[in-house]
Amino acid sequence: MSAPTTRELYDRYVIPTYGRFDVKLARGQGSVVWDEAGKRYLDFGAGIAVTSIGHCHPRVLAAMHAQLGTLVHTSNLYYTRPQAELAERLVRLTGAPGKVFFCNSGAEANEALYKLARKFGNEGVPPAPKHSVGEMIATDGCRHGIITMEGSFHGRTLAGIAATGQEKVKKGFEPAVPGFQHVPFNDGPALLAAVQAPGVVAVLMEPIQGEGGVHPASAAFLKMARELCDLHGLLLMFDEVQCGLGRTGDWCGWKTLLGDASVMPDAVSWAKGIAGGFPLGAMWASDRPVALKTGGTMPLCDLLGPGSHGTTFGGTPLVSAGANEVLAVIEEEDMLANARTLGAHALAALRALGSPLVADARGVGLMLAVELAPDFAARVLTLPPGKAPALFLVETLHAAGLLTVPSGTHAIRWLPPLNVARAEVDEAVEILRATLARLVG
């Protein structure tokens, strides 16, 4: 009797929470992966922006191998040097004083943001009522409301899907966790109206919406959000799980959009590329002083004190050693510049495709999206009935040897490693160009 295939094992034993592509990957090196049959693919999904310096980088392997033989896990009841050094590095890269909480994923990092906001709302002294736009803003001193953006994605925990501004993730999990309100992204008047509601404590946004289709916030919207949060005593929190730590050509995606550090958030979440493929999330909180209802002040980054939050595996010596090396490699090999240069090169090439199946190309650094034509289905006779154009194109590109990520029904994302080579970008562009040409040929 033959052994079951990988697909058979999945069908039999793995809960089907993912609609998986029929690709069975076996190994990777740099920006390339191979499946079980030995077929080569350019990996321009990078585990959805996770393998930030490619697969199996020798420096990361060496650092983790050394740590593996020294100390893997202790729990967070004890101090370990790798976690401390990683926290120091992240604070430095953020560019402002604060502290870091470690966890295992982006969803968990965002959970830390929600809890920080609620702690701030419950224990901090609420601001005095203000006149704004001719209205008195009332508050009863109990604030827990968090404003998020339509089109956003903040993870799949119950609070994460309540925070997410996409209805499709909420279906079947009602009732929603209370305390979240969605406003249109980049809509200043809507944000202005929302922050004036009683009980609001924070504004949370992705500076660049990833799952929503690679849509950046405008510099004006980021600045307005900071000004409104300052005016009303709110926290400004950024979800940089996908756009942070180098993907945009800067350590902080919001700084790329602004061109400077004129806006600093009060807290930031990270994950995905932070450890190059190993499970790690982090939340940075600033040291801004918080006036407490009990008297005195406390830095925001100290509000989540002992017993208020925790994790068993977050920031283990092993994963912290790997993350330290990943970030060191990005810094020392100037991959931020590579992300800026090759991101601009890729975007220009995508905009020059000239295919009637493409409506637009957009992106920041190596966070890119190709928007398909609204009439894609009418133009492609081979599109199966009911299949989303983005999903169909991604599967067609698999056959041609290119891994990409769908975004909604009509966009695909490119999220290659930050050290992707120019020749690899050109190869990916040619695969996409040839595939589109065949579809309309």
MORA-V34723 format. One record per helix or strand. SS is the DSSP state (H for helix, E for strand). FROM is the first residue (numbers start at 1). TO is the last residue. Records with the same first field share a line. If there is no record, write none. Layout:
SS: FROM-TO / FROM-TO
This chain:
H: 6-13 / 46-49 / 58-68 / 81-94 / 106-123 / 158-163 / 167-169 / 188-195 / 219-232 / 253-258 / 272-275 / 300-302 / 317-332 / 335-351 / 376-379 / 389-399 / 422-440
E: 25-30 / 32-35 / 40-43 / 55-55 / 98-103 / 124-124 / 131-132 / 135-136 / 145-149 / 180-183 / 200-205 / 208-209 / 215-216 / 235-239 / 267-270 / 281-286 / 289-292 / 297-299 / 358-364 / 367-372 / 402-403 / 405-407 / 411-414
